Amino acid sequence: MKTALLSLALATIIAAPVPALAAAKAKATTMPDFTKGDTVAKDGPHDWTLGPTGARGWIYTANGHSAEARQILVTAVAKNSPAAAVLSTGDVILGVDGKSFSSDARIQFANAIGVAETEKGGGKLRLLRWRAGKSEEVVVTLPVLGSYSATAPYDCLKSKRIFELGCKSLAQRMSGPNYTRGLNAIPRSLNALALLASGNKQYLPLLQKEAQWAADFTAEGFATWYYGYVLTFLAEYVSATGDQAVIPGLKRLALEAALGQSAVGTWGH
């Protein structure tokens, strides 16, 4: 159970920290050359989080993959992030380690991050940056986290460290006054599951608050998407903490979910 929760939590933290833009569309666009003034087509796919740099970037994709991409257009840079002093919106990343991308820019960029995070890499992510007509090598300094083990995320110190840092950041956001604004039940339940999987007792007050929210939760029309995630968090919470105060809510949600089904097991959609 613990390892299953860890896998789910790691996926949650990696995927949840920065909301994506519009969902990617299947229609392929012509690969632009941003150094020649090309721009992203209106029907182009969304941008991506560029790992731990704190930046986001648009990467050309076609037929569901980025194999032909050779540039990354920087679309946003978070304040006080590792990339803040090096990258700006509108910059173009042309390569890594002093060389232009020779294959899939997304994969080469990701591999360069992995190398930079090792002890040997010293946290130095070397990028070939194009800005206002000039190309030069710049360095984004990342935390040194070591290497992934062959069994990652299990028995892996780097995965453990990433998870711990992710939970710390997540807990800070969950403690903020505007945390629930515009947040639906699915990511809220997954965020709570991530903290629960950490086993860190300092997050217990936050988890108790989220468990009470889950116990009181209701959705119009018995929306399975919401009930399923809320029930999963609440059941795991009770199993992990033994908190009996939310049992009435857990039972209510389970019964409403069961009674809301049609004779053939569907939910009306």
Stockholm file with secondary structure:
# STOCKHOLM 1.0

chainA/1-269         MKTALLSLALATIIAAPVPALAAAKAKATTMPDFTKGDTVAKDGPHDWTLGPTGARGWIYTANGHSAEARQILVTAVAKNSPAAAVLSTGDVILGVDGKSFSSDARIQFANAIGVAETEKGGGKLRLLRWRAGKSEEVVVTLPVLGSYSATAPYDCLKSKRIFELGCKSLAQRMSGPNYTRGLNAIPRSLNALALLASGNKQYLPLLQKEAQWAADFTAEGFATWYYGYVLTFLAEYVSATGDQAVIPGLKRLALEAALGQSAVGTWGH
#=GR chainA/1-269 SS CHHHHHHHHHHHHHHSSSCCCSCCCSSCCCCCCGGGTCCCCTTCCCCEECGGGSEEEEECCBTTBCTTCCCEEEEEECTTSTTTTTCCTTCEEEEETTEECCSCHHHHHHHHHHHHTSTTTTTEEEEEEEETTEEEEEEEECCCCCCCCTTTTTTCHHHHHHHHHHHHHHHHHHTSTTTTTTCCHHHHHHHHHHHHHHTCGGGHHHHHHHHHHHHHCCCTTCCHHHHHHHHHHHHHHHHHHCCGGGHHHHHHHHHHHHHTSCTTSCCCC
#=GC SS_cons         CHHHHHHHHHHHHHHSSSCCCSCCCSSCCCCCCGGGTCCCCTTCCCCEECGGGSEEEEECCBTTBCTTCCCEEEEEECTTSTTTTTCCTTCEEEEETTEECCSCHHHHHHHHHHHHTSTTTTTEEEEEEEETTEEEEEEEECCCCCCCCTTTTTTCHHHHHHHHHHHHHHHHHHTSTTTTTTCCHHHHHHHHHHHHHHTCGGGHHHHHHHHHHHHHCCCTTCCHHHHHHHHHHHHHHHHHHCCGGGHHHHHHHHHHHHHTSCTTSCCCC
//
